Amino acid sequence: MNGKSTSTIFMHFSSHIRTGVAGACALWLLAGLLLQTAAAQPPSFSSLANPSAQPQPLALEEAFPFFVSTTSPGRYKVSWNLAPGHYLYRHAFSFSLQQRENGELLEADVTLPDGLKKTDQFFGDIEAYYEQVVAELSLPTVPGPQAALVIEYQGCADWGFCYPPQRVSYPLTP
């Protein structure tokens, strides 16, 4: 450094600061803190692109995709393949037959597997389904030509986002 010591450079630098020695000390202190912070925790590209780093909820169709299949007249399977880190509530399932639009809902008999018992931040002690769940349904009568299966469910993401309860009317063809 051209033979100058650090103290000489500091003295030269501090003489150009209008606030005097206190201002120079503050600048040196600030520079030291910034270097320590940068060395201890370098910024990641994701934190620069998204400063809040809060996960974003998936679209409902991505989080809880399902399909309906017929096993025999009046008997169906509803299968969900859940996105990683997402779960469905056992207590939120409901399945009904509606023979015509705005018609009476006839409750279906449903068989569900045992779920994972856990304590949920929203509902307390619950049973949850991760990865995949299949509901086996037996309708109270054979569906007519305008019939629909009314499917109700609700789920959440492990990181704390809870989707509102869903109600889907799935047309059935006899």
N, C-alpha and C positions, 0 to 999 in steps of 0.2 A: 504494500500500500504506500509506496513512495516514501517509506521510512517514517511515516506518521503513526503514532500509537492510537489505540482506540480512544483513549482519553483526550488526545489532541483533536481527533475528529469530532468527538462529542462536544468538546468546548467550542470548536469552530461552528458546529451545527447549532448549539444552544445560543450562541451569540446572535444568530440570525432570527431567532424566534422572539417575537415582540413580547411574549408573556414571561420571558426570562427563564431562569433555572427550573421553576415549578412546571412550566409548560414543556420543557425538554424532558424532564423526568416523567411527566405524564405520557409523552409520546413514546419514550423508551419502554415504559411499563406496558402501554397498549401494544406496541410491537412485539414484546415478549409474550404477552397473553395470546395474541393472534397466532404466533408461531407455535406455542404449546398446544393450542386448540387444533390447529391444522395438523400437527404431528400426531396428536392423540386420536383424532377422529376425522380422517379425510372424507370430504363429501363424496357420495356415490352419485352416479348418473341418474338413478331413479329419484333420489332426493332432490336433485337439481331440477328435474323435469316435473316432479310433483312434490312440492315442498311439504304438504300436509301428510303425505305417505299413507293416507287413509284408503283402505281397500274400497273398491267400487262394487256395488251389488251387480250380480249377473242379471240379465233379463230372465223373467220367470220361465220362459221356454228353455233356456239354457240351464237354469238351476234345477228344474224339476220336470224334465221331459217325460211324457208317459204315452202309452198306447193301449188300446182296447182290443181284445181278441175274443172271438166266440168259441166256447168249448162245446156247447150243444144248445138246442133251443132254450132260451131263458137263462142260460148260464154263461158267464163272461169272466175274463181275467183282465184286471187293470194293472199294468206293470210300469213302475217308475224306475228310471236309471238316473240317479241323482249325481249332480256335479260334486267333485271332491270338496269336502269341508261344508257340505250342506246336509240338512236332515229334515225329515217330515215328522210331524206329531201324530202319534197313534190316535189320540183323543179328538183330533180335528177331522178325521175321515168320516164321511157320510156318503151313502150311495142310494139313489132313489130312481124309480122308473116313473116317467111322465109320459102318458099315452098320447097326449096332444099338447100343443102350445098352450100355456097358462092353465093346464089341467092339474088335477090333484096329483100330489107326489105320493107314490107308493114305496115304502121303505124296502130295500133289498136286504136279504140275509148276506152277511159278509164274514169271510174267514180271513184273518190276518195272522202272520207269524208273530212270535214274540219279538218285541223291540228291545233296544238297549235302554236299560233303566239309568236315568241320569237326573241331576238337578239342573233345571233350566233357569236362566236369569229372568225369564218372563213369566213362566207358569209353575215354577217349583219342581216337585218330583213328577217326572213324566216318563213315557216310553217314546223313544225316537228311532227312526229308521235312517240308516246311512247306506250309501252305495246303491242298493236295489231293494225294492219291496214289491210284492205281488199280492193284490187283493183278489180273492176268489168270490164271485158274486152269484147268488141265486135270486132271480127276480120273482116277484109274487105271481106273475102271469107272463105269458109269452107276449113280447112287444108287438104292437100293431104297426101299420105302415107309417104313421107319423110320430112314433115313439122316440124318446130320447132318454139317455142315461144321464142323470144329474149327479155330478161328481164334486164333492166338497173336500178340500184339504188345506193345510197350512204348513209352512216350513220356515226355517231360518238358516242363516250362515253362521258357522262357529264363531266368526269374529264379531258377532253382535247385531247383525242386520236381520230383522224379522220381516218377512213378507206378509202382506195382509191376507186374511182368509180368502180362498179362491172358490169360485162356483162356476163349473163348466157344464154346459149342456152338450152332450155328445150324441148326435143322431144315430139311431139304430135302424138297421134295415132288416126286415123279417126274413 
